[in-house]
Amino acid sequence: MAIKRDIVSKFSTVYWIVVLLGIIIVGRVAYLQIFEKEKWSQKAKKMTFRDIIIRSERGDILADDGRILASSVPHYEIRMDMMSQAMKKKTFKKNIDTLAYCLSNLFSDTTKKTYKTKEEYVKSLLKARDIGNRYYLIQRNVNYNQLKQLKGFPVFKLGKYKGGFIVIQNTTRKHPFKSLANRTIGRLANKSENQNIIGIEGAYDHYLKGTDGISLVQKLSGNFWMPLPNNGNEVEPQNGKNVVSTININIQDVVENALLKQLRRSKAEHGCAVVMEVETGKVKAIANLRLDTLGNYRESYNYAIGEATAPGSTFKLASLMAAFEDGYIDLLDTVDTQDGIATFYSFEIKDSHKGGYGKISMRQVLALSSNTGVAKTINKYYKDDPRRFIDRLFSMGFKEELSLELKGEGKTYIKYPKNRLWSNISLPQMSIGYEVELTPLYILTFYNAVANNGKMMKPMFVEGIRDRNTMEIKYKPEVLNSSICSEETIKKAKLMLESVVEEGTAKNIKSKAFGIAGKTGTAKIYDKNKGEYINKYKASFVGYFPADKPKYSCIVFVYAPEVGSYYGSSVAAPVFKEIADKIYSKSLDIQKPINRKMIEGNLIVDIPYSKCGYKEDLDNALDYLDIPKQYYSDLKSDWVGTQSRETFVEYQSRNISKNLVPNVLGMGARDAVSLLENIGLKVTLLGRGTVVKQSLSPGTRIYSGEKITIRMSKVDES
């Protein structure tokens, strides 16, 4: 009996333990169901569902004429939900062969690694269907044209639910004009469109990026997340706005190519060039090129904005203007440069011209870029109180940075007499552009102020903010200094800058068509690691054109040229000349009017030579230039020949027949090629200018696919 009671007691204990555990479990479940139901439901939901961010579409950066400089180009990832409840098994099996053929054909140009044959697609689609893959990858990096075709494929054309067609959009930032103004436009970092980035992309990111949206996705097997249909909680993204820059694509192309040619020719380390609109300060072009390890020049740093160095001789203008403004000197005053060597406390400053220039006027001092002339003049009048010289420079706009919207501006450095590094030679050194640090853009801003009659404008990179076709924000040009000096000093400065080109160090770029005013610059490079100037140079030229009515200012900077000369006159000035020539030739608004004069009460016009061509284009050009034209009333042809008469341009009819070779003599290349190709001829063009010879005689019969060679007035015989 004792054993039986012991067994019963043990079973009773186990029984009540089990009952107690059961009560605890039931109680816990009841507690969770009643009191923590919402909490655990939310946790389960978070494990199965989650919100994802839908990136807004980043706005475009536009050129001044609306052409796109930077844009987010969409590309797509295509997937397929093989277990979509609305997809019929019969539809899938019936169309799988055709779908596989279409996919193999559409993506036939992909790499060998990703390309699939029709049979491979059939096999992989069936396998994905069998295992119930709800997020089967079809293709990544699909473009918009491919997407349109995919939407018409069997099964896919039934849509997201009946066809299981899933489209995921991504974007890549593209620059249609490749490297043009690349550093100033900016770039996106680490494939993220919402990071703080350089250039216009960074400065105006708050406008460009827009506002992201939110979408609900569901977790599938394999840790894939599939977007769900709109459930009412989805937030649509607000796309970014477009930023309209001041960059002119045509001028930018001219500037970049001119700079690149010179850098390659001189094998320079790097260089930059900037073109600014005088009246407004709008930067129309900015190029920054550096030699990389592969021997190519590319935009890797914005030197025009970020590199502050000793400007050298281009600073001499400011020094002489300070002395003019303080009443110490005048244009005709002279200074004796002697043998071209001036000594200041045992420190020698030399002229590049051996033997010196002797006694020369202040106008000649700048024209010839005499180091001794400038240094002796400034030292003479300011050595007893150098603060007056520095304060005058400050009043002319050299005190602070330009406070550009674009990040990375180099620090302006103008040494003050209280500076611990000030020495007895600081004043003469600063007067010729040493112991001073300025960026190329800062130097240009100062020269632009001279061209703008003393009004200093802040460099401007953005015109405004546009939403679709509406300009929501229009930025106005900003004045940094309404008058850097007196009107008299500005006039003297302009005369000196014109002398530089007319008779001084830059006479090699003198133009017959229009006046150029500017200053050459050559400075030794300071090696900060060595703490000394080394035997390498920076060449520069800064100025404006046309000299009589300045429209554009420009600076060219070439750093450490290795081949040929290193002087600004021979390295940088020719680049300026090429830029100015090409801009002037394409800018009718700044060209001189046709020469007119009155003889005995009659208006006489010097009629220029005119190419033959399309009548409507000729009408527009001659009307713009206010040149009289005449033709007979029965002139019906759209294409005309021209003859310059004493007081007008005469049109002569050129009848065009589809079956006969037209007369293209005297036409420009564009008109001649367009006309000949439109009537079915294959054209070979030799040279440039106007057509002087055509291989098929005008009026002869045309045969299908026939070739014609046209020779222009200027042909490179090399």
C-alpha positions as CSV (number, residue, x, y, z in Angstrom):
1,M,0.0,0.0,0.0
2,A,2.8,2.4,0.8
3,I,4.3,1.8,-2.7
4,K,0.9,2.4,-4.3
5,R,0.4,5.7,-2.3
6,D,3.9,6.8,-3.4
7,I,3.1,6.2,-7.0
8,V,-0.2,8.0,-6.8
9,S,1.5,10.9,-5.1
10,K,4.1,11.3,-7.8
11,F,1.5,11.1,-10.6
12,S,-0.6,13.7,-8.8
13,T,2.4,16.0,-8.5
14,V,3.2,15.6,-12.2
15,Y,-0.5,16.0,-13.1
16,W,-0.8,19.3,-11.2
17,I,2.4,20.5,-12.6
18,V,1.1,19.8,-16.2
19,V,-2.2,21.4,-15.3
20,L,-0.5,24.5,-13.8
21,L,1.7,24.8,-16.9
22,G,-1.4,24.5,-19.1
23,I,-3.1,27.2,-17.1
24,I,0.0,29.5,-17.4
25,I,0.2,28.9,-21.2
26,V,-3.5,29.5,-21.7
27,G,-3.4,32.5,-19.5
28,R,-0.4,33.9,-21.4
29,V,-2.1,33.3,-24.7
30,A,-5.3,35.0,-23.4
31,Y,-3.2,37.9,-22.1
32,L,-1.5,38.3,-25.4
33,Q,-4.8,38.1,-27.3
34,I,-6.5,40.6,-25.0
35,F,-3.8,43.0,-23.9
36,E,-0.9,42.8,-26.4
37,K,-2.7,41.8,-29.6
38,E,-2.0,45.1,-31.3
39,K,1.6,45.1,-30.3
40,W,2.4,41.6,-31.8
41,S,0.2,42.2,-34.8
42,Q,2.3,45.2,-35.7
43,K,5.5,43.2,-35.2
44,A,4.3,40.5,-37.5
45,K,3.2,43.1,-40.0
46,K,6.6,44.7,-39.9
47,M,8.3,41.4,-40.6
48,T,6.0,40.9,-43.6
49,F,5.3,44.4,-44.8
50,R,7.4,47.6,-44.7
51,D,7.4,51.1,-46.2
52,I,10.1,51.9,-48.7
53,I,11.2,55.3,-50.0
54,I,10.2,56.2,-53.6
55,R,12.9,58.5,-54.9
56,S,11.7,61.6,-56.5
57,E,12.8,62.4,-60.0
58,R,15.8,64.8,-59.8
59,G,15.4,68.0,-61.8
60,D,17.5,68.9,-64.8
61,I,20.4,71.4,-65.0
62,L,19.9,73.5,-68.2
63,A,22.1,75.7,-70.3
64,D,21.1,79.3,-70.9
65,D,19.1,78.3,-74.0
66,G,17.3,75.4,-72.3
67,R,19.4,72.6,-73.6
68,I,20.1,69.9,-71.0
69,L,23.4,69.8,-69.2
70,A,22.6,67.2,-66.6
71,S,19.5,64.9,-66.4
72,S,18.4,61.8,-64.6
73,V,17.8,59.2,-67.2
74,P,15.5,56.3,-66.2
75,H,16.4,52.7,-66.5
76,Y,14.3,49.8,-65.4
77,E,14.6,46.4,-63.7
78,I,12.0,43.9,-65.0
79,R,10.7,41.1,-62.8
80,M,7.8,38.6,-63.0
81,D,5.4,37.4,-60.3
82,M,4.9,33.8,-61.3
83,M,2.2,33.2,-58.6
84,S,0.0,36.1,-59.4
85,Q,-3.6,34.9,-58.6
86,A,-5.0,36.5,-61.7
87,M,-2.5,34.8,-64.0
88,K,-4.1,31.8,-65.7
89,K,-2.0,28.7,-66.1
90,K,-3.4,28.1,-69.6
91,T,-2.3,31.6,-70.7
92,F,1.2,31.1,-69.4
93,K,1.8,27.8,-71.0
94,K,0.2,28.9,-74.3
95,N,2.5,31.9,-74.6
96,I,5.7,30.8,-73.0
97,D,7.5,29.9,-76.3
98,T,6.6,33.3,-77.9
99,L,7.5,35.2,-74.8
100,A,10.9,33.4,-74.6
101,Y,11.6,34.2,-78.3
102,C,10.8,37.8,-77.8
103,L,13.0,38.2,-74.7
104,S,16.0,36.4,-76.4
105,N,15.6,38.6,-79.4
106,L,15.2,41.9,-77.5
107,F,18.3,41.3,-75.3
108,S,20.5,39.8,-78.0
109,D,23.1,42.6,-77.6
110,T,23.8,41.9,-73.9
111,T,27.0,40.3,-72.7
112,K,27.6,36.6,-73.1
113,K,27.3,36.2,-69.3
114,T,23.7,37.5,-69.3
115,Y,22.5,36.5,-72.8
116,K,19.9,33.6,-73.0
117,T,18.7,31.7,-75.9
118,K,15.0,31.1,-76.4
119,E,15.3,27.6,-75.0
120,E,17.2,28.9,-72.0
121,Y,14.4,31.4,-71.3
122,V,11.7,28.7,-71.6
123,K,13.6,26.5,-69.1
124,S,14.2,29.2,-66.6
125,L,10.6,30.6,-66.9
126,L,9.1,27.1,-66.3
127,K,11.4,26.5,-63.3
128,A,10.5,29.8,-61.8
129,R,6.8,29.0,-62.2
130,D,7.2,25.5,-60.7
131,I,8.9,26.8,-57.5
132,G,6.5,29.7,-57.2
133,N,9.0,32.5,-57.6
134,R,7.1,35.8,-57.1
135,Y,10.0,38.0,-58.0
136,Y,11.7,36.4,-60.9
137,L,14.4,38.6,-62.5
138,I,13.9,39.1,-66.3
139,Q,16.5,41.8,-67.0
140,R,18.3,44.7,-65.3
141,N,19.2,48.1,-66.9
142,V,16.4,48.1,-69.4
143,N,16.0,51.4,-71.3
144,Y,12.7,53.1,-72.1
145,N,12.4,51.9,-75.7
146,Q,13.0,48.3,-74.5
147,L,10.4,48.8,-71.8
148,K,7.8,49.9,-74.4
149,Q,8.5,46.7,-76.4
150,L,8.3,44.6,-73.3
151,K,4.8,45.9,-72.5
152,G,3.6,44.5,-75.8
153,F,5.1,41.0,-75.3
154,P,2.8,38.0,-74.7
155,V,1.7,37.6,-71.1
156,F,3.4,40.9,-70.1
157,K,0.8,42.9,-72.1
158,L,-1.8,41.6,-69.6
159,G,-0.3,43.8,-67.0
160,K,0.9,43.5,-63.4
161,Y,-1.8,41.1,-62.1
162,K,-2.9,38.9,-65.0
163,G,0.6,38.9,-66.6
164,G,2.8,39.2,-63.4
165,F,4.7,42.1,-65.0
166,I,6.7,44.0,-62.5
167,V,8.6,47.2,-63.4
168,I,11.1,48.8,-61.0
169,Q,12.4,52.2,-62.1
170,N,15.9,53.5,-61.3
171,T,17.8,56.6,-62.6
172,T,21.3,57.4,-63.6
173,R,22.6,61.0,-63.9
174,K,23.8,61.7,-67.4
175,H,25.6,64.7,-69.1
176,P,24.5,64.9,-72.7
177,F,27.5,67.2,-73.6
178,K,30.0,64.8,-71.9
179,S,32.8,66.8,-70.2
180,L,31.7,70.3,-71.1
181,A,31.7,72.4,-67.9
182,N,31.6,69.0,-66.0
183,R,33.1,70.3,-62.8
184,T,30.9,73.3,-62.6
185,I,27.8,71.3,-63.3
186,G,28.8,69.0,-60.6
187,R,28.2,65.3,-60.0
188,L,26.4,62.9,-57.8
189,A,28.4,60.9,-55.2
190,N,28.2,57.2,-54.4
191,K,25.2,56.7,-56.7
192,S,23.0,58.6,-54.3
193,E,21.0,61.6,-55.6
194,N,20.5,63.1,-52.2
195,Q,24.0,63.6,-50.9
196,N,25.7,66.9,-50.6
197,I,27.6,67.2,-53.8
198,I,29.8,69.6,-55.8
199,G,29.1,72.2,-58.4
200,I,25.6,73.4,-59.3
201,E,24.4,69.9,-58.3
202,G,25.5,70.6,-54.8
203,A,24.7,74.3,-54.5
204,Y,21.1,73.9,-55.7
205,D,20.5,70.4,-54.4
206,H,17.5,71.5,-52.4
207,Y,15.7,72.5,-55.6
208,L,16.9,69.7,-57.7
209,K,16.2,66.7,-55.4
210,G,12.4,67.2,-54.9
211,T,10.6,65.3,-52.1
212,D,10.7,61.5,-51.8
213,G,7.5,59.4,-51.6
214,I,6.6,56.3,-49.7
215,S,5.3,52.9,-50.9
216,L,4.3,49.6,-49.2
217,V,6.1,46.4,-50.1
218,Q,5.5,42.8,-49.0
219,K,8.2,40.2,-48.1
220,L,8.4,37.1,-50.3
221,S,10.4,34.0,-50.1
222,G,14.1,34.5,-50.8
223,N,14.1,37.8,-48.9
224,F,12.6,39.6,-51.9
225,W,10.2,42.5,-51.4
226,M,7.4,43.1,-53.9
227,P,5.5,46.4,-54.3
228,L,1.8,46.2,-53.3
229,P,-1.0,48.1,-55.1
230,N,-1.9,51.5,-53.6
231,N,-3.6,50.9,-50.3
232,G,-4.4,54.5,-49.5
233,N,-1.2,55.1,-47.4
234,E,1.1,55.6,-50.4
235,V,2.7,59.1,-50.7
236,E,3.5,60.2,-54.2
237,P,7.0,61.7,-54.7
238,Q,7.3,65.4,-55.7
239,N,9.8,65.7,-58.5
240,G,12.6,68.2,-58.3
241,K,12.7,71.5,-60.2
242,N,15.0,72.4,-63.1
243,V,18.0,74.8,-62.6
244,V,18.7,77.1,-65.5
245,S,22.4,77.9,-65.6
246,T,24.2,80.8,-67.2
247,I,26.4,78.4,-69.3
248,N,26.2,78.9,-73.1
249,I,26.9,75.6,-74.8
250,N,28.4,77.2,-77.9
251,I,30.8,79.4,-76.0
252,Q,31.6,76.6,-73.6
253,D,32.6,74.4,-76.6
254,V,34.8,77.1,-78.0
255,V,36.5,77.7,-74.7
256,E,37.1,74.1,-73.8
257,N,38.6,73.2,-77.2
258,A,40.8,76.3,-77.4
259,L,42.2,75.5,-73.9
260,L,42.6,71.8,-74.6
261,K,44.7,72.5,-77.7
262,Q,47.1,74.7,-75.9
263,L,47.5,72.4,-72.9
264,R,48.3,69.5,-75.3
265,R,50.7,71.7,-77.3
266,S,52.6,72.9,-74.3
267,K,52.2,69.7,-72.2
268,A,51.0,71.8,-69.2
269,E,50.0,70.3,-65.9
270,H,46.6,72.0,-65.9
271,G,44.7,75.1,-66.9
272,C,41.4,76.9,-66.9
273,A,39.5,79.5,-68.9
274,V,36.4,81.5,-68.0
275,V,34.2,83.8,-70.1
276,M,32.0,86.3,-68.3
277,E,29.3,88.7,-69.5
278,V,30.6,92.1,-68.6
279,E,27.3,93.8,-67.7
280,T,25.8,91.0,-65.6
281,G,28.7,88.9,-64.3
282,K,27.0,85.8,-65.8
283,V,29.6,83.1,-66.4
284,K,29.0,81.9,-70.0
285,A,31.7,79.3,-70.0
286,I,34.2,77.8,-67.6
287,A,36.7,75.0,-68.4
288,N,39.1,73.3,-66.0
289,L,41.4,70.6,-67.4
290,R,44.2,68.6,-65.7
291,L,46.6,66.0,-67.1
292,D,45.8,62.6,-65.6
293,T,48.0,59.6,-65.1
294,L,47.0,58.2,-68.5
295,G,48.0,61.3,-70.4
296,N,44.5,62.6,-71.0
297,Y,43.2,66.0,-69.9
298,R,39.9,65.9,-68.0
299,E,37.9,68.0,-65.5
300,S,38.9,66.8,-62.0
301,Y,39.1,70.1,-60.1
302,N,37.6,73.5,-60.5
303,Y,40.8,75.5,-60.7
304,A,39.1,78.7,-61.8
305,I,37.2,78.8,-58.5
306,G,39.3,76.9,-56.1
307,E,43.0,77.5,-56.8
308,A,44.3,80.7,-55.2
309,T,47.9,81.5,-56.2
310,A,50.1,84.5,-56.8
311,P,48.7,86.1,-60.0
312,G,51.9,87.7,-61.1
313,S,51.8,90.5,-63.7
314,T,48.0,90.6,-64.0
315,F,48.0,92.2,-60.6
316,K,50.0,95.2,-61.8
317,L,46.9,96.9,-63.1
318,A,45.5,97.1,-59.6
319,S,48.7,98.5,-58.3
320,L,48.9,101.3,-60.8
321,M,45.2,102.0,-60.4
322,A,45.7,102.5,-56.7
323,A,48.4,105.1,-57.4
324,F,46.2,106.8,-60.0
325,E,43.3,106.9,-57.5
326,D,45.5,108.4,-54.8
327,G,46.7,111.1,-57.2
328,Y,50.4,110.1,-57.1
329,I,50.8,109.4,-60.8
330,D,49.4,110.1,-64.3
331,L,49.6,108.3,-67.6
332,L,52.4,110.5,-69.0
333,D,54.5,110.4,-65.8
334,T,57.7,108.5,-66.2
335,V,59.8,106.1,-64.2
336,D,63.4,105.1,-64.9
337,T,63.7,101.3,-65.2
338,Q,67.4,101.8,-65.9
339,D,69.0,98.4,-66.8
340,G,66.0,96.4,-65.8
341,I,67.1,95.6,-62.3
342,A,65.8,97.3,-59.1
343,T,67.2,96.5,-55.7
344,F,65.1,96.7,-52.5
345,Y,67.0,95.9,-49.3
346,S,69.4,93.7,-51.2
347,F,66.5,91.9,-52.9
348,E,66.5,92.2,-56.7
349,I,63.5,92.6,-58.9
350,K,64.2,92.2,-62.6
351,D,62.5,92.9,-65.9
352,S,62.1,90.0,-68.3
353,H,63.6,92.2,-71.0
354,K,67.3,92.2,-70.5
355,G,68.9,95.6,-70.3
356,G,65.6,97.2,-69.2
357,Y,63.5,99.8,-70.9
358,G,65.2,103.0,-69.6
359,K,62.8,105.9,-68.9
360,I,59.2,105.0,-69.8
361,S,55.7,106.4,-69.1
362,M,53.2,104.7,-66.8
363,R,51.2,103.7,-69.9
364,Q,54.3,101.9,-71.2
365,V,55.0,100.4,-67.8
366,L,51.9,98.3,-68.1
367,A,52.1,97.8,-71.8
368,L,55.6,96.4,-71.5
369,S,54.8,94.7,-68.1
370,S,57.9,96.3,-66.4
371,N,58.4,94.7,-63.0
372,T,60.9,97.4,-62.0
373,G,58.7,100.2,-63.2
374,V,55.7,99.1,-61.1
375,A,57.7,98.1,-58.1
376,K,59.7,101.4,-58.0
377,T,56.6,103.5,-58.5
378,I,54.6,101.8,-55.7
379,N,57.5,101.6,-53.3
380,K,58.3,105.3,-53.9
381,Y,54.8,106.5,-52.9
382,Y,53.7,104.0,-50.2
383,K,56.9,102.7,-48.5
384,D,56.4,105.2,-45.6
385,D,52.8,104.0,-44.9
386,P,52.1,100.7,-46.8
387,R,48.7,100.5,-45.1
388,R,47.4,103.1,-47.5
389,F,48.3,100.9,-50.5
390,I,46.6,97.9,-49.0
391,D,43.5,99.9,-47.9
392,R,43.2,101.2,-51.4
393,L,43.3,97.7,-52.8
394,F,40.6,96.7,-50.3
395,S,38.4,99.6,-51.4
396,M,38.8,98.4,-55.0
397,G,37.3,95.0,-54.0
398,F,40.2,92.8,-52.9
399,K,39.3,92.4,-49.3
400,E,37.1,89.3,-49.1
401,E,36.1,86.2,-51.1
402,L,33.4,86.4,-53.7
403,S,31.0,84.3,-51.6
404,L,30.0,82.1,-54.5
405,E,27.0,79.8,-54.3
406,L,29.3,77.0,-55.6
407,K,31.4,75.4,-52.9
408,G,35.2,75.2,-52.9
409,E,36.2,78.9,-53.4
410,G,39.9,79.5,-52.8
411,K,40.8,81.9,-50.0
412,T,41.9,85.4,-51.0
413,Y,45.1,86.5,-49.4
414,I,46.2,90.1,-49.3
415,K,48.9,90.6,-46.7
416,Y,48.5,93.5,-44.3
417,P,51.5,95.4,-42.7
418,K,50.5,94.1,-39.3
419,N,50.9,90.5,-40.5
420,R,53.9,88.8,-38.9
421,L,55.1,87.7,-42.3
422,W,55.3,91.3,-43.6
423,S,58.8,92.3,-44.6
424,N,60.7,95.3,-46.2
425,I,60.2,93.7,-49.6
426,S,56.5,92.8,-49.2
427,L,55.3,96.1,-50.8
428,P,57.4,95.9,-54.0
429,Q,56.7,92.2,-54.3
430,M,52.9,92.6,-53.9
431,S,52.9,95.4,-56.4
432,I,53.9,92.9,-59.1
433,G,51.6,90.1,-58.0
434,Y,53.7,88.1,-55.5
435,E,52.9,87.6,-51.7
436,V,49.3,87.8,-52.9
437,E,46.9,84.9,-53.6
438,L,43.8,85.2,-55.8
439,T,41.8,82.7,-57.8
440,P,41.6,83.1,-61.6
441,L,37.8,83.9,-61.2
442,Y,38.7,86.7,-58.7
443,I,41.2,88.3,-61.1
444,L,38.6,88.1,-63.9
445,T,36.0,89.7,-61.6
446,F,38.3,92.7,-61.1
447,Y,39.0,93.1,-64.8
448,N,35.4,92.7,-65.6
449,A,34.7,95.6,-63.2
450,V,37.1,97.8,-65.2
451,A,35.4,96.8,-68.4
452,N,32.0,97.6,-66.7
453,N,33.1,101.2,-65.9
454,G,33.9,100.4,-62.3
455,K,30.9,98.3,-61.3
456,M,32.0,95.0,-59.8
457,M,29.5,92.2,-60.5
458,K,29.4,88.9,-58.5
459,P,30.1,85.9,-60.8
460,M,26.7,84.4,-61.6
461,F,26.3,80.7,-62.5
462,V,22.5,80.3,-62.3
463,E,19.8,82.3,-64.0
464,G,16.8,80.8,-62.1
465,I,14.7,77.9,-61.0
466,R,12.2,76.5,-63.4
467,D,9.2,74.2,-62.8
468,R,8.3,72.7,-66.2
469,N,7.9,75.7,-68.4
470,T,7.5,78.3,-65.7
471,M,10.4,80.2,-64.3
472,E,9.5,80.3,-60.6
473,I,12.6,82.1,-59.4
474,K,14.6,84.6,-61.5
475,Y,17.9,85.6,-60.0
476,K,19.1,89.2,-60.6
477,P,22.7,90.2,-61.2
478,E,24.4,91.1,-57.9
479,V,26.6,94.2,-57.5
480,L,29.6,93.6,-55.2
481,N,31.0,97.1,-55.5
482,S,29.1,99.9,-57.3
483,S,32.3,101.8,-58.0
484,I,35.8,100.3,-57.4
485,C,37.4,103.7,-58.2
486,S,36.8,107.0,-59.9
487,E,35.7,107.4,-63.5
488,E,39.0,109.0,-64.4
489,T,41.0,106.0,-63.1
490,I,38.8,103.6,-65.1
491,K,39.5,105.6,-68.3
492,K,43.3,105.4,-67.6
493,A,43.1,101.7,-66.8
494,K,41.3,101.0,-70.1
495,L,43.8,103.0,-72.1
496,M,46.7,101.0,-70.5
497,L,45.0,97.7,-71.2
498,E,44.4,98.6,-74.8
499,S,48.1,99.6,-75.1
500,V,49.1,96.1,-73.9
501,V,47.5,94.7,-77.1
502,E,48.2,97.5,-79.5
503,E,51.9,97.9,-78.7
504,G,52.9,95.9,-75.7
505,T,53.4,92.3,-74.6
506,A,50.2,91.0,-76.2
507,K,50.5,92.7,-79.6
508,N,50.7,89.2,-81.1
509,I,46.9,88.9,-80.6
510,K,45.9,92.3,-82.0
511,S,42.8,91.9,-84.2
512,K,41.8,93.9,-87.2
513,A,38.1,93.1,-86.7
514,F,37.7,94.3,-83.2
515,G,39.6,95.8,-80.3
516,I,41.0,93.7,-77.4
517,A,42.1,95.0,-74.0
518,G,43.9,93.0,-71.4
519,K,47.0,92.0,-69.6
520,T,49.5,89.2,-69.8
521,G,50.8,87.4,-66.7
522,T,53.8,85.2,-66.0
523,A,54.6,84.1,-62.5
524,K,56.9,81.6,-60.8
525,I,55.2,78.7,-59.1
526,Y,55.6,78.5,-55.3
527,D,56.2,75.0,-53.9
528,K,54.6,74.9,-50.5
529,N,56.3,71.7,-49.6
530,K,59.8,73.2,-50.3
531,G,58.8,76.7,-49.0
532,E,60.3,78.4,-52.1
533,Y,59.6,79.4,-55.7
534,I,60.7,76.8,-58.2
535,N,61.8,77.0,-61.8
536,K,58.2,76.5,-63.2
537,Y,55.8,79.1,-64.3
538,K,52.1,80.0,-64.6
539,A,51.1,81.8,-67.8
540,S,47.9,83.9,-68.0
541,F,46.0,86.5,-70.0
542,V,43.0,88.4,-68.7
543,G,41.0,91.0,-70.6
544,Y,37.8,91.9,-72.4
545,F,36.4,92.5,-75.9
546,P,35.4,94.4,-77.9
547,A,37.6,97.1,-76.3
548,D,35.3,100.0,-77.2
549,K,32.1,98.4,-76.0
550,P,33.0,95.4,-73.8
551,K,30.5,92.5,-74.0
552,Y,32.6,89.7,-72.6
553,S,35.6,89.4,-70.3
554,C,37.8,86.3,-70.2
555,I,40.7,84.8,-68.4
556,V,43.0,82.0,-69.5
557,F,45.4,80.3,-67.1
558,V,48.0,77.7,-68.0
559,Y,50.0,76.0,-65.2
560,A,53.5,74.6,-65.7
561,P,53.9,74.4,-69.5
562,E,56.8,72.1,-70.3
563,V,57.2,72.6,-74.1
564,G,58.1,75.9,-75.7
565,S,57.7,79.3,-74.0
566,Y,56.2,79.8,-70.6
567,Y,55.2,83.5,-71.0
568,G,51.6,84.6,-70.9
569,S,51.9,86.4,-74.2
570,S,52.8,83.2,-76.1
571,V,51.0,80.5,-74.0
572,A,47.7,82.1,-72.7
573,A,47.1,85.1,-74.9
574,P,46.7,83.1,-78.1
575,V,44.0,81.0,-76.4
576,F,42.2,84.2,-75.4
577,K,42.5,85.4,-79.1
578,E,41.0,82.2,-80.4
579,I,38.1,82.3,-77.9
580,A,37.4,86.0,-78.7
581,D,37.6,85.5,-82.5
582,K,35.1,82.7,-82.5
583,I,32.7,84.4,-80.1
584,Y,32.9,87.6,-82.0
585,S,32.3,85.9,-85.4
586,K,29.1,84.3,-84.1
587,S,27.7,87.3,-82.2
588,L,26.0,89.7,-84.6
589,D,25.0,91.9,-81.6
590,I,28.6,93.0,-80.9
591,Q,29.9,93.3,-84.5
592,K,30.5,96.6,-86.0
593,P,27.7,97.9,-88.3
594,I,28.2,98.0,-92.0
595,N,30.2,101.0,-93.0
596,R,27.9,103.8,-94.2
597,K,28.7,107.3,-95.4
598,M,26.9,110.3,-96.9
599,I,28.0,111.6,-100.3
600,E,26.2,114.7,-101.5
601,G,23.1,113.8,-99.6
602,N,22.9,110.1,-100.7
603,L,23.5,107.2,-98.4
604,I,26.3,105.0,-99.7
605,V,26.8,101.5,-98.2
606,D,29.9,99.4,-98.4
607,I,28.1,96.2,-99.6
608,P,29.9,93.1,-98.4
609,Y,30.3,89.8,-100.3
610,S,27.4,87.5,-99.8
611,K,27.2,83.7,-100.3
612,C,24.6,82.2,-102.5
613,G,22.0,80.0,-100.7
614,Y,18.6,79.6,-99.3
615,K,16.6,82.8,-99.9
616,E,14.8,82.9,-96.5
617,D,18.1,82.7,-94.6
618,L,19.7,85.4,-96.7
619,D,16.6,87.6,-96.2
620,N,17.0,87.3,-92.4
621,A,20.7,88.0,-92.4
622,L,20.5,91.0,-94.7
623,D,17.5,92.5,-92.9
624,Y,19.3,92.1,-89.6
625,L,22.4,93.9,-91.0
626,D,20.1,96.5,-92.7
627,I,21.7,95.8,-96.1
628,P,19.4,96.6,-99.1
629,K,18.5,93.8,-101.5
630,Q,16.8,93.7,-104.8
631,Y,15.4,91.0,-107.1
632,Y,12.9,90.7,-110.0
633,S,9.3,90.3,-109.2
634,D,9.2,86.9,-111.0
635,L,11.8,85.4,-108.7
636,K,10.1,82.2,-107.4
637,S,13.0,79.9,-106.5
638,D,13.8,79.2,-102.8
639,W,17.5,79.1,-103.8
640,V,19.2,82.1,-105.1
641,G,22.6,83.3,-106.3
642,T,23.8,86.8,-105.1
643,Q,25.7,89.6,-106.7
644,S,27.0,92.6,-104.7
645,R,26.1,95.8,-106.4
646,E,27.2,99.4,-105.4
647,T,24.3,100.0,-103.0
648,F,22.5,96.6,-102.6
649,V,22.7,92.8,-102.9
650,E,21.0,91.5,-106.0
651,Y,19.2,88.1,-105.9
652,Q,19.4,85.9,-109.0
653,S,17.1,82.9,-109.4
654,R,18.5,79.4,-109.3
655,N,15.8,77.0,-110.4
656,I,16.1,73.5,-108.9
657,S,14.9,70.4,-110.7
658,K,14.8,66.9,-109.1
659,N,16.3,65.3,-112.2
660,L,19.1,67.8,-112.9
661,V,22.3,68.7,-111.1
662,P,21.8,72.1,-109.4
663,N,24.3,75.0,-109.5
664,V,25.8,75.2,-106.0
665,L,28.8,77.5,-106.9
666,G,29.1,80.3,-104.4
667,M,27.1,78.5,-101.7
668,G,28.3,77.7,-98.2
669,A,28.9,74.1,-97.3
670,R,25.7,73.6,-95.3
671,D,23.4,74.9,-98.0
672,A,25.3,73.1,-100.8
673,V,25.4,69.7,-99.0
674,S,21.7,70.0,-98.0
675,L,20.5,70.8,-101.5
676,L,22.6,68.1,-103.2
677,E,21.7,65.3,-100.7
678,N,18.0,66.2,-100.8
679,I,17.9,65.5,-104.6
680,G,19.6,62.1,-104.1
681,L,23.3,62.8,-104.7
682,K,26.1,61.4,-102.5
683,V,28.4,64.3,-101.6
684,T,32.1,64.5,-100.9
685,L,33.2,67.8,-99.4
686,L,36.7,69.2,-99.7
687,G,37.7,72.2,-97.6
688,R,35.7,75.0,-96.1
689,G,34.4,78.4,-97.2
690,T,32.3,78.7,-100.4
691,V,31.9,76.3,-103.2
692,V,34.3,77.1,-106.1
693,K,34.0,73.8,-108.1
694,Q,31.6,70.9,-108.5
695,S,32.5,67.6,-110.2
696,L,29.1,67.3,-112.0
697,S,28.2,70.2,-114.2
698,P,25.0,72.1,-113.4
699,G,22.0,71.0,-115.5
700,T,23.3,67.5,-116.3
701,R,21.0,64.5,-115.6
702,I,21.1,62.8,-112.2
703,Y,21.3,59.0,-111.9
704,S,20.4,57.1,-108.8
705,G,23.2,56.9,-106.2
706,E,25.5,59.1,-108.2
707,K,28.4,60.8,-106.4
708,I,29.4,64.5,-106.6
709,T,32.5,66.2,-105.2
710,I,32.4,69.9,-104.3
711,R,35.6,71.9,-103.7
712,M,35.5,74.8,-101.3
713,S,37.5,78.1,-101.4
714,K,39.8,77.0,-98.6
715,V,41.3,73.6,-98.8
716,D,44.0,72.2,-96.5
717,E,46.6,70.8,-99.0
718,S,48.7,69.1,-96.3
